[in-house]
Amino acid sequence: MNAEPLFHPPAPSTNTTGWTSHADIIKIDTALEAMRDSGFDLTAAIGEPIDNSIEAGATIIQVLPSFAPKKSRINEIAILDNGRGIKGEILARVLSMGYSTRYGQRGSLGRFGVGMKLAGLSLGRRIDVYTKQVGDDAIGHAYLDIEEIAAGQQTHIEARKVDSWPSPYSEVMNSFDSGTLVVYGKIDRLTDGGHYGTSLSQKLTDLRTFISRTYRKFLDQGLTIKLNTTTITLLDPLFLLDNPRILKDYPDGTVRGRIIEEDDIHITNGHSIHVTVTTAPREFRWREGEGGHKDRYGRDIDSYQIPDSAGKISMVRNGREINYDIVPRLLPSGIDKIDRYIGIEVTFPAELDEFFQVRNVKRGAVPVDKLRSELRLWLDRPVRVARKEIRAHWGSVKTRERENDRQHTEATNAATRANKTAPMGQAGKNLTDEDTEQIVQELLHDLGMADDREQAEQVREQIQQNPFTLVDGAWPGKEMFEIDHLNGKAIIRLNHRHPFMQDIYLRLKEVADGGTNGADVDELVRLIRKTETALDILILAYAKAENMDPKTEKYEDLRSYWGQFTHSFMRELPNDE
């Protein structure tokens, strides 16, 4: 049994007039009510126990909200972890205002001793803490309840042993050898938004985003954080860390941010800040006007928060983001809409808290004026370079898209002219009209044109009038292209996600369209040499593919036809090509 007073009353004192009087240093019940408005919202309030869990060495953290009927409000929120637990002799103290085992320390995520307490009280009127250490079967419990304090029922924080974990959370906690369970109870500030307020579902979505971005560096190192039963994946505004969702959609791993510049800026007493400027992957900013909502293939990317990131700076303290917001007077010429595609991260050790005006809620870190001026001076060049690079890319894409149809048309027209004297194609001659229509519909769907009547009609007309139709596509398979044969005609879909297409085909098209994007002569020579090698590889890969079949005789006609038609198609190209 461990009893810890909330506040010690002062000893009576006598003044010169003979009056004897004393008063509590703090009127505890009203003080706690006032502390409920200390600046914590849901995200910051949940961040505090997560910080504690990380400090306790947890590898699994789970956040479980419990709802009232019809999900009209959240009644309580539990934060569970498998950390090393809390020692029995200090369990009661962890709910005392101002107490922290790390008070004043700079090497941890917190140092003020008020975080979790103020965080929990900002949402509700009760906090319960349960804990168990490795090798100890005892489960300890302590709580703080504002209503009981106001009624005089709780005068101390008492730590005691209990027989089991609370039933809603016992299954998860019993699966851990040790851990801590924090329950924010009697919640009265998380009701559904009503007509003008924020809905609970949106608040939980914001919480998920907050966790995925704030703890991205820990998630990247293997920490598991769940909201309800869903594991949260990291969200990196610089796009440098491996995001599992991105890797799932773009498995080749090439969709990453590009570092424009990074460096250390010395501040004081051997301490420095590290600044990094990146541009978002090209796939997420492929053409001007998309606003960060679609990738280059037309797929939704809103979950990466690109539209909301214009001009925002990520401030990271001891590996934990403590602010992601616009910092006035920091970017050259103010904030440009193009800045949503530019990631800026400033990392610093806790020893420099004063230079960033860090508050106990770990929100709103803003550099002091002198540091702001130095940061603004450093950021001027890389931000301008990033903006210029993005606009140059957009220009090259516009040029390529204007010319793309012409380039495909020149090739298909040459093939069409040569085809007039070539043998009739034999593939797909047995297809019915229904079979043909199904293939065309699938093609339009894959190209994202199924709902665009004008584009769909253009493709249909092209297929009808030409023996060959060359279209651009993208899919995660290993094929460079796919061919549909329709009654002697051929529809060829190019897979732009194939490495040959990305590194050689599209890059050559970009250069041909004048989109050198600042490349010097040496870079262009390297591209030509890489293309030379890639063409050799293309032939070698075909040989390997043929080699996979023990009956190679069937490919003799294929090789002969391929060479023959390449020869005849090439002769139909304009002379200046």
N, C-alpha and C positions, 0 to 999 in steps of 0.2 A: 504494500500500500504506500503510495507516494502522494502527498498533498502539497500543492504549491499555491500560495495565495495569489490572487489576481493583483492586488495592490496592498502594501502594508500601510495601515493608518499611521499618521504622524503621532509622536508623543505629545501629550499636553504641554503647553508652555504658558508662562505667566508674564504679562507685560507690566510696565511701571505703574499702571493705574490700578493694578490688583485684579484685573479681569483675567480669567482663565478660559481660553477658547482654542478650538482646533477645527480643522476641516480636511476632508480628503483632498489629496493633490489633484485627483481627477474624479469627477462625478461619473462613475463607470458606466451606468446604464445609458445616460444621455450621450456620453462620449462615444460609446460604441455605435449608437444610432448615427451620430454625426460622421463617424469614420466610414459608414457605408457608402458615402458619396466621395470616395477617395480617388476616383478616376479609372477604376477597373471596369472594362466591359467584359463580355463573355470570353472573348479570345484571351485577353490579358489575365483574366481570373483563372482560366484553365492552364495557362502557361506556367503559373507559379508552381503548382504541384508537379507538373511535368519536369520543370527545372529541378525540383527536389529529387524526383525519381532518377533523373540522369546523374545527379550528384551521388546518389546512393548506389550507382552501378547497375541500374536496371537495364535489361536488354529487351524487355517487353513491357509496354505501357498501354493501358486500355482505358478509354473514356466512355462511360455508359450513362447517358441521360435516361431518366424515368419520367414518363408523361402521365398527366391526368387524363381522364376519359376524353375521347375524341381529339386528343393531342392539343387541347386548348392552352395548356401551359406545361412547363417542365417543373416537376415537384422536387427532384433532387438529381444531383450529378455525382457519380462515383468515378474516382481516378484510381486505378489499380496498377501495381507494378510488382516485379519480381526482384526488386533491389535487396540490399542487405538488411533492411529493416531498421528500426529505431531502438536504441538501448532503453531498457525499462527505466533506468534512473533519470533519463531526460525526457521521457515520453510526455509527461505533463507539461514540461516547459515549452515544448514545440508549439503550443497554442497560446503561450504568453506573448503579449505585444512587446516587441523589441528583442525577444530572445532568438538567437540563431547560433548554431554550432559554428557558423562561418562568418559571424558578425565582423564586418570591416575587412574581411579577406578579399583580395583582388584576383585570386586565381580561380574563382568559382563563378557560377552563373548568377548568384545572389549574394548580397552582403549587408542588407539593411535590417533583417529580422522582423519585418512586418508583412512580407509578400503574401504568403498563403493565407494568413489570418484576414488581412484586409480584402484579399481576393474573394475568399469564401463569403465574408459578410456583405460584400457588395452585391451578391446574388441572393443570399438567403439569411436566415437568422440562426443557423446552427451549423457547426462543423464537427464531424466525428473523425477520429483517426484510430485505425486498427493497425497493428503491426506484429510481425513475427520475425525473429532472427534465425539464421542457419544454426541447426543443432539444438534449438530450443523449441520444445513443443508448446510453450506458453504463447498465447495470443494476448497482447496488451491493448487496452482501449482507453481513450481520453476524449473529452468533448468540451465544446464551448457553446452555450445556448443563450442568446440575448434575452429571450422571453423569460427564462428561468432566473437570469441575473436581475432583470427588472422586478420580478416578483419576490426577490430575496431567497429563491430556492437554490441558487448556485452562488456560492461565495468563493469557491476555490476551483482550480482545475485539478481533477483527481485522476491518476492513472491506476488502473486495476486490471487484473487478469479476467478474461472471459473464456467461456467453454468452447466457443466456436466463432467463425466468421459470420457476419449477417447473412441470412439465407439467400437473398438475391445474388450474392457475390461469392458464396462459399465454394461453388464448383470451380470457378477460375482460381480463387486464392488457394484452394487445397491442391491445385496442380503445381504450385510453386513451392520450392523448399524454404523460401523466405520472401518477405515482401511487405508492402504497406498499402493500405486502403484508406483513401481520404474521401469522405462523403460530405458534399455541400448539401445540407438539408433545409427544410422549411423555406424553400425558394419562393420568393414573392415578386421577383423582377424579371421573370422570363415567361411572359404570357404571349399568346399569338398576337400579331401586329395589329389586327383590326383593319379598318379602311385605309389608314394612313401610315401605320407602323410597319415595322419589318416582321415578316412572318417567321415562325420558329424554324421552318425548313430552310429559309434563307440564312438565318443566324447560324444554323448548323453547317450550312454550306460554307459560310464565311469562316467558321471555326476550322473546318477541314483545310481550307486554303491557307489559313494562318499557320496551322501546324505543319503543313507540307512545305511551306516556304521558310518559316522561322527555324525549324529544326532540320533543314535540308542536309546540312553537313553531318549531322548525327545519323540521319536516315541513310545517307550515302555510305556510312561506316558500319551499317548492319543493324542499327536500332530499329525495333518494330514498334510502331504506334498505331493503335486501332481506334477508330471512332465507331461505337457499337461493335459490330463484328467485322467491319471492313478495314483492311490494312491500308494505311495512308501511304501514298507514294510521294516522293519528293517533288518539289516545284522550284526550279532554279531560274531566277530571272536573267542569269547570265548564260544559261543553256550550256554550261560546261560539265555539269555532273550528269551521270547516267540516269535518266528518268525512265523507269520501267515502262511507263505508258508510251513514251516516244519510241523506245526500243522495240516495243511490240508492233507498232505501226510502221516503223522504219528499221527493220532488223539488221540492216547492213552497218548500223552504227555511225553513219556519216552525217547524220542530221545533228549538228552541234553548233554552238556559238563560235564565232571567230574572235580571238583576242586581238584588239586593235593596239592596246598598250597596257602594261601593268608595271608598277614600280613601288618602292618603299619611299615614304617621305618621313625624314627624321623629325621628331617633335621635341623631345626633351629627355635628359637622363638615360640615354641609351634606348629609349622607346620610340618606335616608329609606327606609322599606319601604312597599310598596304592598299593601293588603289588599283582597280581593274576595270577596264572599259572593253566591252564586247559588242558585237552585232548579233542579232538573232539569226538562226539558220536561214539560208536563202529560201528554203522550202516554205517558210512561214512569212516571208515578205517578198514573194515572187514577183508581184506586179503592184504598181501604184493603184490605190483606190480600194484595195481589199480590206484595209483597216485591221489586219491581224485576225480576221475571223475565219479565213479559209487558207489551207495550204495550197501549194502549186497545183495539186491534183483535185482541188475543190472540196477536200474533206474538212470538217469542222475542227477548229483548234481553239475554241473559246476557253477551254479548260486551262489553257496555259497563261491566261490573264494578260495577253499581249495588249488588247485595246485599252486596258486600265493602267498601263505602266509608263505612259509618256512622261518623261521628266522625273520619274521617281528614282531615288537613290536608296540602295540597300546598305544599312549600317549594321555591321556584324561585330558583336562584342564577345570575345572568348568563344567564338564558333557559333554563337546564337544570335540570330537577327533580332535587333531590338527596335528597329524602325525601318519602314519601307514607305517613303512618302516623298513629296516634292520638297526640296530645300530651296527657299527663295534665294535669288541672286547667286546661283552656283553655276549654271550652264551658260555658255557663250550666246549672246543675243537672245536670252530668254529661252522658253520652252518651245520647241518646234514639234508639230504633230509627228514628224518622222522619228522623234526620240522614243516612241513606243517600241521601236526595234533596236534600241541601244540599251545595253545593260551596264549599270555602274554600281560597283560594290566597294565599300570602304570597310576594311576590317581593322580592328584595333584591340589592344589588351585593356583589361579593366583598370590598369594603372593610369590610363588616360581618360577616365570617366569625366573629370572636370572639364576637359577640353571639348567634350561632346554634351555637356550639361545633362548627364544621365540622371533620370529620376527613379524613384523606388518602384514605379510601375513598369519600368523598362520600356517605356514608349516615348516617342518624341525626341530622340537623340538628335541634337542639332549642333554643329560645330560652332565654337565661339568665333567672334568676328575675325580675329587674326588668322585662325586656322581656315575659316571659310574663304578668306582672300587667297590664301596659299593653295587651297584646293581648287578654287575657281581658275587660278593661273595655270595649274597643272592640267586641269581638265580641258582647257581651251583647245589645244591641238588635237588630242585623240577624238574628242566629240566632233570637231569639224571634219576630221578625216573620216569618221564613221558616217556622218551625214552625207559627205561627198560620195563615199563608196556605195551607199544604198541608192542614191539618186542615179549614179552611173549605171548600176545594175538595172534599175527600172528602165533607163533609157535603152540599154541593150536589149532588154526583153521586148520593149515596144517595137524596136527595129526588127527583131527576129520574128515577132508575131505578125508584123506587117508583111515580112518577106517569106514567112513560113509556107503559106499556101502557094506562093509563087515557086518556091524551091521544090516543094513536093510536086507541083504541077509540071515543072520542067522535066523532072525525072519520069513521072507517069506519062507525060506526053511523048517523051522519047521512046518509052517502052511500048506505048500504044502504036506509034508509027512503025516501029520494028515488028510489032505483032501482026501487022496486016499481011505480011508475007511469011509469017511463022506458022508451024503446024497448029491446028486447033487444040486448045486445052481440053483434056479429057476428064479432069477431076470434077466431081460434084454434078455430073450430068444426070444422075438419077434422082436428084432432089425434086420434091414436089414444090408447088408454090407455097404451101403451108410451111414446109421445111425452110425454104428460103426466107420467108417472113420472120420466122422464129429466130434465125441466125442474125438477121438485120436488127431485130428488136433487142437481142442480147448485146449486139455491138453498140447500139445507141445507149443502152443502159450503162454499159461499161464506160462509155465516153461521157456520161453525165448529160446526155442530150435527149433523154426519153421524154422530158417534159417541155423541151424547147422545140416548138413546131417548126420554126423557121430553119434552125440548124439541122433538125432531123430531115427536113425535106431536101436541104442541100446535099446531105450525105446520101440520101436515097437516089437523088438525081445523078450524083457522081458515080455511084455503083451501077446505075442503069446504063450510063453512057460510056463508061470506060471498062476495059478488060482488067485494069488494075486500080485499086484504091489503097493509098498509103495514108494511115492515120496514126496519130500519136496517142499513146496510152501509158499506163503505169500500173504495175501490180507486183506483189512481193515474190513471185516465182522466179526461177532461175532462167527462164526463157528470155532470149533477146527479142524475139518476135513470135507472133502467132499468125497463122494463115487460115482463113475460112475460104473454101472453094465452092463457088456457086455457078454450076453449069458452065464450066470453062473459064469463069472469071475468078479473080483472087483478091481478097481483102486482107491486107497486111497491117497488123497492129504492132507498132514499135513499143517495146517496154523501156521507158525512160529510167526505170529504177535499176536496170542492169548496169554493172560497172562499166562495160564497154560503152554503153550509151551515155552514161554520165560523164565519164572521164575523157572520152575521145569524141564520140559523135556530136554531143551537144556543145562541148567546148570548141570544136572546130567550127560548128555553126555560129557560135557566139563571135569567134574571131572573124569569120567570113562576113558577118553582119556589121563589123566595125566595133564590136563590143569587147575590145581588148582590156577595158577596165583598168587602164594604167599599166598594163603589162609592158615590160621592156623587151628589147630584141632577144636577150638571153632567155627570157621566159618563153617567148614564141618558138625559139629554136628547140627548147626542151620539149615543148608540146609536139613539135614536128617529129622529133626523135622518138617520143613516147608513142606517137601514132604509128610510126614505122614498125616499132616493136609490137604494138598491139595488132597490127595487120598480120604480122607473122604468127602471133598467138592465135588469131582468129582461124587461120588455116590449120595450125597445129591442133586446135581444139576440134575442128571438123574431122581431122584425121583420127583423133582419139574417139570421137563419137562413132565414126564408121567402124573403128577397131573393136567396139563393144559388141558387134554382131559377127558371129563366126561365118556367116554367109555374105561375104562382101561383094559377090558378083552382081547382086541386084543394084549396087550403087554405081556401077560403071556407066550406065545410061544417065544416072543423075549427075555425075561429074561432067559428063560430056555435054548434057543439056545446059548445065549451069555455066560452063565456060562459053558455050555457043551463044546463049542469050545475053550474057554479060557483054560479049563482043559486039553483038548486033545492037544492043541498047546503047552502048557507049558511042557507037558511030552515029547515032541519031541526036546526040547532044549538040548544042550550038558550038561553033568553032572556038568562040572566045572562052569557053569553059575548059 
